[in-house]
């Protein structure tokens, strides 16, 4: 096929938040950078607004990346593109986890890391030899992989269209949390980008602030400390406003690296404490044990080094009863966390937990993939009803993202910095919680709940007088 243009599409998830989309389409930016210079390439991010599907034609190659929660929208886009004669390639998390489902409607399905198969797909489509399925789960070295081109950086316009540029430094996670897809999607082997490539990308993108998409950047504190030292020393030399990374609580046991991290402008760790319930430790893959006092010690240690902590918690694990909501909220209030995120345990395809729930008949029938957004209940909990879990989640979100609660955490965070830095730290002190509140408010409109909520969770009503 004579390819006229290549269009890479990101299906809508959150839309615009105060005029911009939440995070840049980093995966598509890297895939677009692999397109030969002689081929036109475009990135259509549906979070920025309606996409012009009418512009597609029979000589266009369309690539769609999708997580599970947006795969139904991806199918709609694919069908519309195919109706106009375009060839459609679908990859991403869901295609990797359930390729047989995607193969039923995509022209080409990609499993694993498309950075290695995408150039081959382009050549095969052009030559009329394309296969139905391309698989790359070799977890190859990240050296020189999908480096961003200037035309892609200019095309995306990160500074005007997105609140947060995304970035990757490491990939993979050897943990085996029963509910996590990282092992299947990114591999068990922790891999690292060359430090000089990381620095070069930051400078060419002219970004001052970014969020690392790495599944478990902090685990490298223990497994690859020499590499982490190199990263921190290189980033310390850059004029950065701040950046954030995902980690587990063990980073608090490395005070020297925390000191280097602060000098490297690392601003926040998103730490997966996951549960304050020690009976859930089997599902947490060894990274967390539900020990509240240990959690507090770790938070205090990280704070002492001038770094913020965003606590991540999963609700609805098999050890949880209705007591978990109030207990978790009490911990959040007492712990000094800077921001907090709550998700409902979600049995994603390809995980050990989903296999268990299928065998036990605990998956709710006819639950659309769009409900797999960690804010809806799609399974039967072990020690509470579906409604109790749903209302417990709503209750704790309303408590956490009440304007007074956000203000209290944000001001506490701000006050840990010198007064001279207040203006520079103002945005980051409040932005994470405000973003989560915006998401919860959107979902509230679907359920017509009010922000007013009782002081204690009784397992029934929400928003009672």
N, C-alpha and C positions, 0 to 999 in steps of 0.2 A: 504494500500500500504506500502510495506517495503521501507522507504525513505533511499536512499543511501547518498544523500547530499542535502544541501539547498544552493541555489545561489540567492543572492539579487543583482538586477541590477538597475543602474542609467543611463537612456538614455542620449546620448550626448546632450549638450547644447552649450557650448562655446569652448570646446576643451582645449588644453593646451595654456597657455599664458606665453611666455618666459620659456618654459620647464616644467611648473607645471600647474595643474588645479587650478581654482580660489579658491574654498572652499571645505572643506572635506564633504563627504556624511554622514552628521550627523544623519539624520533619519535612514538610513540603518545601521549605526554603532549601534544605539540603538536597532533596531529590531534584528540585528545579535546577540546582547548580550542576547536576550531572548530565543535564540535557546538552547535547552538542551545540556549539555557538551558532551553527547555521540553521537551527530550528527555533522558531518563535516559541516561547513558553510563557504561560500566565498562571498566577495563583489566584483562585477565587475562594475567599474565606466568607462563608455564609454568616458568620457572627458579625461581620461588618454591614450586612444588608443583603437584599435579594440578589441572586446570581443570574446572569443573563444566559440562561440555557438556550434561548432562541438563536444565539450566536454560534452554536455548535453545528458542525456539518459532517458529511460522510468521510472526510479525509482528516478528521481530528482524532487524536489519541487522548483519552480522558483518564486521569488517575484519581482515585478517591481513597483517602485514608480515614479509617473510622474505628472508634471504640465500640464496645457493645451497646452502650446507651444510645448511640446515634446510627446504628447499622440500618434501622428501618428507613431513616431519612436517606441514608446512602443508597439504599435500593431504589427509592423513588427517583433520586437524581440519576442513577444508572439507567433506569428504565426510560427516562425522558431523553437522555443522551443517545441511547441506542435507537430510540424512535426517530432520531434525526440522522442516523447512520453512523454515529461515532463508535469507535472501539473503546470499551471500558475496562480498566484495570482496577481491581480493588485489593487493598492491603490494609495493614494496621493490626491492632490488637485482636479484633474479633475474627478477622480472616485467618489470623495465625492460630487462634484457639479452636475455631470451628470452620475449617476450610471447606468441608463438604457442603455446608449450608450456603456459603457464599458462591461456590461453584455453580449452584443451581441457577443463578441469575447473572453473574458477572461473566464477561467474555474471557477475562484472565484473572486468576486469583494468585495473590502473592502471600506466601507464608514466611515469617521470619524477617530478616533484615534486608529490606529492599535496596539498600545502598549498593549491594553487590549484584542483585538480579535486575534492577531497573535499567541499567545501560544495555543489558542483553535483550530485555523486553523491547526496548525501542528499536534495536537492530532487527529483531525477529519480526516485529510488526511491519517494519519498512520492507522486509524481504518476503513477507507473506508466509513465514514459517513459525508464527507464534504458537506456543503451547497453551493449554488450558490452565496449567498449574506450574508455578515456579517456587522452589523451596530453597531457602538459605538459612540454616540453623547451625552454621559452623562456628559462630561466635569468633569471627576473625579479628585480627589486630585492628585497632582504630587509627593506626598511623596513616595520615593522608586521606582518610575516608570523607568523602562528600564535603569538601571545603567550600564555603560559600563564595559565590562569584559576585562581582560588583553589580552586574545587571540585576541579580536577584535582590541584593540588599536595597538597591534603589527602587525596585519594583514594589517591594512590600511596604516601605515607608513606616518602619517600626515606631519612630519618634512621634508621628502624628496619629497613627491608627491604633496603637496598643499601649496599655498601661505598663506591661511587664515584658521585656524581651526574655525569651527562654534561651538556655545555653546548656551544653553537655560537656562534662569533663571526664567522667567515668561511666561505665555501663556494666550492668549485671548485679546479681545479688545471690550469695550462696545460702541465704536463709531459706527455711522451708515452712513459712507460715502457711497454714492449711487453706487460708482464704485468699492468698495473694497470687497474681498472675505473672509476677516479675520473672520467675525462673523460666517459664515457657516463652515469654516474650523477649527477654533480654539475656537469658542464660545464667547459669550458676557461676561462671567464671568472671571475676572482676577484671575489667579491661580499662586501659587508660589511654587518653589522647596525649600525644607529645605536648609538653608544656609550652613550647614555642608556638605551636599551632593554636593553642588556646589564647595566648596573648595576642597573636596576630589577628585572630578573629575579633576579639574584643575591640582592638584598635580600629580595624577597618569598619566595623559596624558602628563605631563611635557611641557605644553604650556605656553609661555610667552606673547603671543598676541592672541586675539580672537575677533570674531564678533558675537554679540548676534543676534540670529534669532527671538527674541521676537518681536511680531507685534508692540507693543507700550510700551516698557520698561519705558519710561519717564512718562507715565500717572500715574505710581505708586507714583511719587513725591507728587501728590495730594491725591490719593485714599488710599495709604498704606505707608505713610512716615516712620513709625516705622520699617517696613520690609526693606525699602530701606536703612535706617541707619545701620541696621544689616549687609546687604550685603556690603555696603561700608566699614564699620569697619573691616569686615573679609577680604576683598580683599586688603585693605591697608597694611595688614601684609604680603602679598605675594610678591615675587620678580617678578613682572610683568613689561613688557616693555610698555604695553598699550592695551586698548581694546575699542571697539566702540559699540554703541547701537542706536536703532531707538527710536525716541521720537517725541513729538509734541512741539510746541513753548512755551507752558506754563511752561516748565522746567526753563525758564529764570526768572520766578517769585519766585524761591525758592533759594535765594543766599546761605543760610546755607547748603543746600543739594548739591549745586554746589561745594562748598568748600570741602565737604566730598568726592564728586565724584572725584575731582582732586587728592586728597590724596590717593584715591583708584585706581589710575592709569588710570581712564577713560580718553581717549584721544580725542574722537570725538563723537558728536551726529549727526546722520543722521536725519534731521528734515523735516517733511513733511509740508512745507509752501504751497505746492500744486499749488497755483495760486496767482498772484498779481492783479487779477481782482475781485473786491468785489462783482460783480454780480453773481459770481459762488458759493456764500456761501451756498446755499441750498444743493449743492452736496458734501460739505466738512464736514458734520457730526458734526459741532460745534467746530472742532479743529483749524480752520483757517478761517479768514474773509477777506483776501485780502488786509489788511491794511499795506501798504508799510512802513510807519514810525514806526509802532509797530514792524514789522519784524526787522527793523534795530536796534531798542532798544534791542530786545531780543538777536540778534547776538552780539551786543556790550557787553551786560551783561555776556553772556556765555564766550566770549573772555577774559573778565576781570578776570575770574576765571581760565584761562589757558587751556580752553577746546576748541577744534576746532568745526566748524559747517559745515556740508555738507548739502547744500540746495537741496531739492527734489521738482520738479515742474512737474505738469501734464498739457499738452497742448491739446487743442481741446474740452474743456468743453463747454457747450451750451452758456455761456456768452462770449466766446472768439470770437474776429474778427481777421483779419490779423494783427492788431496792437499789438497783445499780444506778438509776438515774439521779436520785437524790444524793447518793454516795459520791458519784462522779462530780456532780455540781459542787458539793461541799469541798472536794479536793481542789477543784479549779479555783474556788474562792480563796482557799487557804495557802495555795502553793506559790502564788506570785507569778503565775504564767502570764506572758505578755499578750498572747492571743490563743484561741482554741478552736479546734475543728472536731465536729462530731459526725460520724457516719454510721449508718445502719449496716450491720454485717450483710454482705451481698455475695451469694454463691456464684461467682463468675464461672463461665465455661472453662474447662481445662484444669480446675483446681481440685485438690483432694476433698475439700469440703463439699463441693457440688456432687462429686461422686458418692459421698456418704449420704447426702440428702436425697439423691435420686434413689439409692438403695433402700432408704428408710421411708420413701414416699412423702417427703416433707416439702417438696417444691410446690408452690401454689400453682394451680392449673391456669393456663392461658395468660400468664403474666407477660406482657409485651417487653421486648428488650429495652424499650425506652424507660422502663421503670427500674432498670439496673443502673441507677444513678447514685446509689448509696443513700438516698433520701426516702426510699419507698421499701416496704416490706414485701419480699417475694418468696418467703419460705415460712414454714411453721416453726416458731421458736420452741426451744425445749422446755422452758419453765415459765412461760407466760403466753398469753394469747397474741395473735397478730395485731389486734386492736390495741392491746396494752403496749406493745413495742412501738407501734406507730405513734401513739399519744405520748409515750415517754420520750421519744425522740423530739417530737414537737415541743414538749414542755421544756426540755433542757436547752433546746435551741432558742426558745423565746427568753429564757432566763439569761443565757449567755450573750445574746445579741440585743438585749434591751439597751437603748441609748445610754442609760446611766451606767450599766455594766461595762460597755465599750469605753466610755469616758474614763471610768475608774482605772481600767487596765492601761489605757493609752497614756494617761497622766502619770501613772506609776512608772511606766516604761520611760517616758520622757525625762522624768526626774532622776533617772540613773545616769544621765549624761550631763556634762557641764552646761551651764546656762548659755555659753557662747555657741553651743551646737544645737540649741533648741530649734532654730529655724530649719536647719538642715535635717533634723531628726523628726520633725513634726509629721511629715507624710507617712514615714515608715512606722511610726508609733501607733497609728490608727488604721492604716490602710488594710491590713489583713482582716481584722474583725469587720470593718465596714464592707469589704468584699463578701465575706461570708453572710453578713446580715442581708445584703442585697439579694443574694441567692435564696436565702430562706424566705424573704419577703415575697419573692416571685412565686415560690411554691405555696406560700400561704394563700395567695389569691385563688389558687386552684381549690383550696379546701375551706376558704372563707373563715380562717381563724384570725383572732385578734392578737395583738402583741401582749395585751394584759393577760397574766397567767398567775395561778395561785402559788403561794410560797412553797408549798409542799406538793409532791406528786402523789395522788391517791389512786392512780391506775385507771381513772375514768375520765372525768370532764377536764377540758382545757379551756381557759379563759373564763372560768366561773367567777361570779361576783364575790 
